[in-house]
Amino acid sequence: MFCKNCGATMPSDGKFCENCGAAALGGASQQIYTQAQPVYNQVQPVYTQPQSYNQAVGSGLVQSNRDPLSVGNYIGMFILSVIPVVGIIMLLVWAFGSSANLNKKNYARATLILAVIGIVVSIIFGGVLAGILQSLTSGY
Protein backbone atom coordinates (compact mmCIF):
# COMPACT_ATOMS: atom_id res chain seq x y z
CA MET A 1 0.00 0.00 0.00
CA PHE A 2 1.03 3.60 -0.50
CA CYS A 3 0.90 6.61 1.80
CA LYS A 4 -1.95 8.95 0.92
CA ASN A 5 0.14 11.96 1.98
CA CYS A 6 3.44 11.48 0.13
CA GLY A 7 2.90 8.40 -2.04
CA ALA A 8 5.73 6.37 -0.50
CA THR A 9 5.41 2.60 -0.19
CA MET A 10 4.17 1.52 3.25
CA PRO A 11 4.02 -1.94 4.81
CA SER A 12 0.47 -3.22 4.95
CA ASP A 13 0.53 -3.47 8.74
CA GLY A 14 2.20 -0.08 9.28
CA LYS A 15 0.43 2.58 11.29
CA PHE A 16 2.68 5.47 10.17
CA CYS A 17 4.45 6.29 6.94
CA GLU A 18 8.20 5.79 7.28
CA ASN A 19 8.83 8.61 4.78
CA CYS A 20 6.65 11.50 5.99
CA GLY A 21 5.27 10.25 9.31
CA ALA A 22 1.61 10.55 8.34
CA ALA A 23 -0.77 8.25 10.17
CA ALA A 24 -2.22 5.42 8.12
CA LEU A 25 -6.00 5.12 8.39
CA GLY A 26 -7.14 1.74 9.67
CA GLY A 27 -9.98 -0.46 8.52
CA ALA A 28 -12.31 0.21 5.61
CA SER A 29 -11.71 3.94 5.57
CA GLN A 30 -8.03 3.47 4.64
CA GLN A 31 -7.26 4.32 1.03
CA ILE A 32 -5.09 1.79 -0.72
CA TYR A 33 -3.25 2.90 -3.79
CA THR A 34 -1.98 0.54 -6.40
CA GLN A 35 0.70 1.12 -8.99
CA ALA A 36 -1.98 1.57 -11.65
CA GLN A 37 -3.35 4.62 -9.83
CA PRO A 38 -1.23 7.73 -10.15
CA VAL A 39 0.11 9.12 -6.91
CA TYR A 40 0.23 12.87 -6.79
CA ASN A 41 2.50 14.67 -4.41
CA GLN A 42 1.09 17.86 -3.04
CA VAL A 43 3.75 20.23 -4.31
CA GLN A 44 3.15 23.94 -4.37
CA PRO A 45 3.62 25.43 -7.84
CA VAL A 46 6.77 27.46 -8.24
CA TYR A 47 6.18 30.92 -9.63
CA THR A 48 8.86 32.00 -12.03
CA GLN A 49 8.99 35.60 -13.09
CA PRO A 50 9.35 36.50 -16.73
CA GLN A 51 12.53 38.15 -17.97
CA SER A 52 12.87 41.06 -15.59
CA TYR A 53 15.36 43.74 -14.76
CA ASN A 54 16.99 41.59 -12.05
CA GLN A 55 17.43 38.69 -14.47
CA ALA A 56 18.87 41.03 -17.08
CA VAL A 57 21.33 42.37 -14.49
CA GLY A 58 22.29 38.84 -13.49
CA SER A 59 22.91 37.85 -17.09
CA GLY A 60 25.14 40.88 -17.67
CA LEU A 61 22.81 42.57 -20.16
CA VAL A 62 22.27 45.56 -17.88
CA GLN A 63 24.84 46.96 -15.51
CA SER A 64 23.58 47.26 -11.95
CA ASN A 65 23.98 50.50 -10.03
CA ARG A 66 25.32 48.39 -7.13
CA ASP A 67 28.36 47.02 -8.99
CA PRO A 68 31.66 47.75 -7.28
CA LEU A 69 33.71 50.62 -8.65
CA SER A 70 37.25 50.14 -9.86
CA VAL A 71 40.28 51.93 -8.45
CA GLY A 72 40.35 54.06 -11.61
CA ASN A 73 36.78 55.21 -10.98
CA TYR A 74 37.67 56.27 -7.44
CA ILE A 75 40.78 58.14 -8.64
CA GLY A 76 38.72 59.92 -11.32
CA MET A 77 36.05 60.87 -8.79
CA PHE A 78 38.70 62.19 -6.40
CA ILE A 79 40.40 64.28 -9.11
CA LEU A 80 37.05 65.73 -10.25
CA SER A 81 35.95 66.47 -6.68
CA VAL A 82 39.02 68.61 -5.88
CA ILE A 83 38.40 71.01 -8.79
CA PRO A 84 36.79 74.01 -7.01
CA VAL A 85 33.44 74.64 -8.78
CA VAL A 86 33.22 71.49 -10.90
CA GLY A 87 33.92 69.32 -7.86
CA ILE A 88 31.02 70.67 -5.83
CA ILE A 89 28.63 70.36 -8.78
CA MET A 90 29.75 66.80 -9.52
CA LEU A 91 29.49 65.78 -5.85
CA LEU A 92 25.93 67.13 -5.72
CA VAL A 93 24.99 65.32 -8.94
CA TRP A 94 26.51 62.04 -7.72
CA ALA A 95 25.05 62.37 -4.21
CA PHE A 96 21.48 63.17 -5.23
CA GLY A 97 21.22 61.77 -8.78
CA SER A 98 18.97 58.78 -9.24
CA SER A 99 21.08 56.98 -11.83
CA ALA A 100 24.41 57.19 -9.99
CA ASN A 101 26.12 54.03 -8.82
CA LEU A 102 25.42 53.33 -5.14
CA ASN A 103 29.13 53.34 -4.28
CA LYS A 104 29.63 56.66 -6.09
CA LYS A 105 26.56 58.07 -4.35
CA ASN A 106 27.86 57.05 -0.92
CA TYR A 107 31.34 58.46 -1.68
CA ALA A 108 29.83 61.79 -2.77
CA ARG A 109 27.58 62.00 0.29
CA ALA A 110 30.46 61.22 2.64
CA THR A 111 32.65 63.83 0.94
CA LEU A 112 29.91 66.47 1.20
CA ILE A 113 29.34 65.67 4.88
CA LEU A 114 33.06 65.95 5.59
CA ALA A 115 33.18 69.26 3.69
CA VAL A 116 30.29 70.68 5.78
CA ILE A 117 31.97 69.49 9.00
CA GLY A 118 35.23 71.11 7.85
CA ILE A 119 33.49 74.42 7.11
CA VAL A 120 31.74 74.45 10.51
CA VAL A 121 34.98 73.63 12.35
CA SER A 122 36.81 76.34 10.37
CA ILE A 123 34.17 78.95 11.26
CA ILE A 124 34.33 78.01 14.96
CA PHE A 125 38.13 77.96 14.97
CA GLY A 126 38.26 81.27 13.07
CA GLY A 127 35.86 82.90 15.54
CA VAL A 128 37.86 81.68 18.53
CA LEU A 129 41.12 82.84 16.91
CA ALA A 130 39.62 86.23 16.05
CA GLY A 131 38.40 86.63 19.64
CA ILE A 132 41.84 85.77 21.02
CA LEU A 133 43.56 88.21 18.63
CA GLN A 134 41.07 90.94 19.47
CA SER A 135 41.57 90.48 23.20
CA LEU A 136 45.35 90.56 22.77
CA THR A 137 45.34 93.72 20.65
CA SER A 138 42.68 95.66 22.57
CA GLY A 139 44.73 95.68 25.76
CA TYR A 140 47.58 97.73 24.27
VENBELLIN-V400127 format. One line per field, one symbol per residue. burial: I if it has 9 or more other C-alpha atoms within 8 Angstrom, else O. Layout:
burial->???
//
This chain:
burial->IIIOOIIOOIOOOOOOIOOOOOOIOOOOOOOOIOOOOOOOOOOOOOOOOOOOOOOIIOOOOOOOOOIOOOOOOIOOOOOIIOIOOIIIOIIIOIIOIOOIIIIIIIIIIOIIOOOOOOOOOOOOOOOOOOOOOOOOOOOO
//
